[in-house]
Amino acid sequence: MAHQFHPTVLREYDIRGIIGETLGADDARAIGRSFGSLLRRAEGEDGPAPTVAVGYDGRMSSPMLEHALVEGLTASGCNVVKIGLGATPMLYYAEASSEDVQGGIQITGSHNPPNYNGFKMVFQGRPFFGADIQKLGELAARGDWTDGTGSVSSRDILGEYVERLLEGLAGVPAEALSGLRVGWDAGNGAAGPALEALAARLPGEHHLLFTDVDGHFPNHHPDPTVEANLADLRALVAAKNLDFGVAFDGDGDRIGAIDGEGRVIWGDQLLMIYAEDVLKTHQGATVIADVKASRALFDHVAAHGGEPLMWKTGHSLIKSKMKETGSPLAGEMSGHVFFADDYYGFDDALYAGVRLLAASARLGKSVTQLRSAMPAMLNTPEMRFQVDEVRKFPAIAEVTERLTTNPGPEVESVNATDGVRVNTADGWWLLRASNTQDVLVARAESDSEEGLERLIAQIDEQLALSGLERGESVGH
């Protein structure tokens, strides 16, 4: 039985759709059949059956999708280890830490509205994205599947996972942490149970918000990159006079943070703290950040003896680049942070939270002091505006062509790693096409209001030359 997916579902970094409209049990079963078939062929069909770990987040539709996915995987001849409800990084951990597991699939809608759900995948220890995901669709369309009857077992790894998270504090004297007072906001997402178990074991004093897993997200939407979603955490930090606060997205692979004064510590600013800590023991190492990150971060990495590398946005793309360069640390503006110095190189917001405690202790400064020491840069939020799907990539190509052949006096350099990032004397601006939606993304940063206005005018001028304009901003 062949299967056709809705055309919007197979995306660049994951599989995602609206339950009952573009995604349902039949799709999950077909994903299992196709992923399982690819894995069996990669491992050798005559060899022992490969094992796939399967986890899911707290959305209402997740158990239904899990049931169908497992049916598809076992029908393709794979064995399944179910790890149950948990954060996406717990699934990554189950795959990375077990020699007897060859693949992993997490059912998660990440930070999307409650009626969405999807799948994030790991294949033989590497991210599974882009052409891999398209291949699932091709196999399903042909019904080109292996057959078999795999076994199903369950494994409770929460305790083991929390133990591994605590290793992020290795070498930090307990007395350096015992006075810390930290707020944590799980946002009713899948990280809640692991956070409760972790906080109970951490030195210091910990105050937790919204650890009950609830797929309706009754308190606030779990996306810590949107400042409005940090209001409860900010109120907690202020009311209890805490040192800092940490928040998670719906599936626990993205971190948000605020300092003791309630200031947001954005993804690139967190990376500045982590880089300073990691480069103490990894002098000269490459630290990777996406093209949306502040110039201040790249300067900070260089100033602490690291090799800054600007790379494409997208957690799968960053993970692949880390493996290629041997980088011990990478991060994105969106709050994905990847540690490969003493960890597995996947994005784990719980581990990143632990490492923030460790970095503050090792650097001998409070998180508030570390945030205060950062240069004051003025930047726009991420401006996202609708552009027709067929126009978005050609428009970026036109802008890049114009700026590389005839840059004009204000342009110092142009970086075309992912879209076009233009450096000028008073800052930089970025224009790139989203890989997952019919939108263009723009961002600008300067050290003055006038500079920022000039940069935004340059973006608008380039858009106009391509017959486009920066319309109303749209969400993710």
NORRA-V272419 format. One line per field, one symbol per residue. ss: DSSP state (~ for helix, > for strand, _ for the rest). phi: phi as a letter, one per 40 degrees, with the letter a starting at -180 (. if undefined). psi: psi as a letter, one per 40 degrees, with the letter a starting at -180 (. if undefined). A space follows every 50 residues. Layout:
ss->???
phi->???
psi->???
This chain:
ss->_________>____>>>>>___>_~~~~~~~~~~~~~~~~~~~_______ >>>>>>_____~~~~~~~~~~~~~~___>>>>>>>__~~~~~~~~~____ __>>>>>________>>>>>>>>__>>___~~~~~~~~~~~~________ _>>>___~~~~~~~~~~~~____~~~~___>>>>>______~~~~~~~~_ ____>>>>>_________________~~~~~~~~~~~~~~___>>>>>__ ____>>>>>____>>_~~~~~~~~~~~~~~~____>>>>>____~~~~~~ ~~~___>>>>>___~~~~~~~~~~~___>>>_____>>>_______>_~~ ~~~~~~~~~~~~~___~~~~~~_____>>___>>>>__~~~~~~~~~~~~ ~~~~~_____>>>>>____>>>>>__>>>>>>>_____>>>>>>>>__~~ ~~~~~~~~~~~~~~~_______>___
phi->.cabccccccbcbabaabcgbbaacccccccccccccccccccgcccccc bbcbbacccdccccccdcccdcccccgccbbcbgcicdcccdcdcccbcc bbaabbcacfbcddccaaabbbbfgbcbafcdcccdccccccgcbcbibc cbbbbcbdccccdccccccdgccdccbcccbbbbbcggcccdcccdcccc bccgbbbbbfcccaccfccaccbcccddccccccccccccfccabbbbcc bgbbbbabcccgccbcdccdcccccdccccbbdgccbbbcccccddcccc dccbgcbcbcbcchccccdccccccgccaaabdcgcbbbbcbacgccbcc ccccccdccdcccgbcdcccccccccbcbccccbbcbddccccdcccccc dccccacgccccabbbdagbbbcbcbiabbbacccbacbbbbaaaacacc cccccccccccccccbgbaccdcbcc
psi->hihhiheedhadeahiahhedehaddddddddddddddddddehdeaihi hhhhiiaeideddddddddddddddeeiihhheahiidddddddddehde heiihhhiebeiideiiahhihhfeiihibdddddddddddefgiiiagi ihiihhedddddddddeeehehhddeedeihiihhefeaeeddddddddd eiiahhhhhfehhheegddihgheehddeedddddddddefidiihiiad eeehiiiiaeeehhhiddddddddddddedegheihhhiieeiidddddd dddfeighhhiiihddddddddddefhehiiideehhhhedfaeeihhdd ddddddddddddefiiddddddeiihihiiihhhihhhdedddddddddd dddddgdidehdihhfdgahhhhidfaiiihihieeigiihiiihieidd dddddddddddddddefiigahhia.
